[in-house]
Amino acid sequence: MTDKRTAPRYLLIFLFILTLALVAPAAAQDAGPKAVQPGETVFVGSEPLVLDIINLRNPDTFNPVTELRRYREDNPAKQIIRVIGVPNDGYFKISDQALGGKYGRYYAYSKKDGLVEGRTIIFAPAATTTAPPTETTAATEIPTEAETPPTEAGATPTRTQAPLPGLIAVAAVGICGLLTATGRR
């Protein structure tokens, strides 16, 4: 005679393995800052990147990098175009909004050492996927003016973030708990 509890146990084991499969990628996300080497190109998109720019420090003094500076024509003897403050060079967050569209070569600067020679980083825009153009027939289209809701001057649209895979894992754990509770009854 077979045990009537065998099927629910296998289901519980299957759901547990499924939960682990969903939790592992979520746990691996944002594992830590990305170490950046001098001269490396970093692709920056709308999502913030966490960088470890300790390798841009002066190798003799090892004083922390306090600013990243962009110069006109990539020449430190010319005018500074943009300065990005670096509060912690071991955990530095950057996004396309922080760059303000000023991509290119940035030079490491330390308040104690000044401009750190030969220690640069190149920021480039991340590739974005665009939808292929759709073909439309001009005979069926009628141009209309769509009214846009009035916005305040200087207002920025709010950003939304997709739910994390961890939420799916938590839901799977909850389902496992419910199945375990109903299987005991």
N, C-alpha and C positions, 0 to 999 in steps of 0.2 A: 504494500500500500504506500502510495506517495504522500509526502507531507504537503498539506494545503498551503503552508507558508512559503514554500520554495519560490513560487512565482513572484510574490511581492518582494522577497529578498533580492532576487535577481534584478527586479525593477529598481529597487533602492540602490543597489550597487551600480547599475547603469546610470542613474541620475547623479550619483556621487562622482563618477568618472566624468560625466558631462560637465558637472560643476567645476571640477578641477581643470578641465580643458578650457573653460571660459574664464576662470580666475587667473590662470597662468599668464595669458597675454596682457590682461589688465594690470597685473602686478609688475610686469616687465616694462610697462609704459612709464615714461619719466623716471627711469632708473637713476638718472643723475645727469649732471652737466656734461656737455660734449667738450672734450679737450681740444683746443685749437692750437695749431703750430704756427710759427711766424710765416707769413706769406700765403697762408691757406685761404681758399675762397669758401665763404659761407653763404649758402643760399637762404635768404630771409623771405618769409611769407607773412600772411596775416596772423598766423598762430605764433605766439612768442616762443623763442628758442632760449634755452638756458645754456650758456657757454662758460667754460673754464678757460680764462685767458691768462693764467699764471705764466704760461710759457712765453708770453710777450714781455715779461719783466726783464730788466737789465740783469744779465747773468752774473755780473760782478757784485752788485749791491743787493740784488733780489728785493728791491723796494717795490711795493705794489703799484700797479697801473691805476691811475686815478681818472684818466680821460682817454678817449679815442678822438683823434683830430683828423679832419679831412682838409687838405690844402688845395688851392687852385693849381690845376695842371699837375697834380701829384708831386709838387715841389715844396718841401718844407720851408724854403726861403721865401715863398710867396705868401699871400694872404690866406688866413684860416677861413674856410667856408662853413664848416660845421664842427661843433664840439659835443661829444656825448659823454656825460659824466658816468663814471664807473664806481659805484659805492663799494662793491666787493668783487674783486677780479677772479675769485674762485667760484662765484655763482652770479653770473651777469646775464640778465634777461634783455633780449632785443627782439623787436618786431619791425615790420615795415612802417608802422606808424612812428616809432621812435626815430627811424632814419629819415622820415619826411621826404622820401623820394630821392635822397642824396646817396645813391649807391656809389661804390668805388673803393679806392684804397684809403684805409684809415691808419694813422700812425699812433703807436702807443706813447703815452705821455705820463710821466710820474712827477708829482709835485716836488719830490726830493731830488730826482735825477734830471728832470727836464725831459726833452724829447729823447726817446730811447732809439738809438740808431739801428736800422736794419730790422726793427720789430714792427711789422705791419700785418694787417688783416684786410682781406678784400670782401666786401659785402656785395652780393649780387641778388637781383630779384629772383624769387623762386618761380619755377615754371608753373603756369596756371593752365588748367584744361578749359577749353572753350568749346561750346557746342558748335557742331558744324552748321553752316548756314542752310536754312531750309528754302526750298524753291517755292515761290508764290506766283500766282498769275496776277498781272496788273489789272486785268479786266474785271475781276471779282472783288478787288479791294476798293474800298471807298475811304478816302482819307477823312479821319475825324480827329477832333482835338479832344484829348482826354484831360479832364480836369485833375490837377494834382492838389492834394490837400496842402494848405498853407503851412509853411514851417517857419520857425523862428530863425533869424539870422544867426549863423554860427552854430546851429544845432547839428549834432553828429548823430547818425543812426546808431541804434544800439546793436551790439553784436550778440548773436546767439551761439550757443555751443551745443553740439550734439551730445546726447546722453552717453555716459561712459559705459564700456563693456562690463564694468564692475556692477552696474545696476542689474544687468542680466544675470550675473552670477549670484547676486543677493536674492533675486527672484527665484532662481533655480534652487538655492539652499532652502528658501521658504517652502517651495513645493515639496522638496524632499522631506522636510519636517512635517508637513501636512500629511503626506503619504505614510510616514512612519506612525504618526498619531492615529490615523484611520485604520492602519493595518493591525494595530494592537487591539482594536475593539472587536 
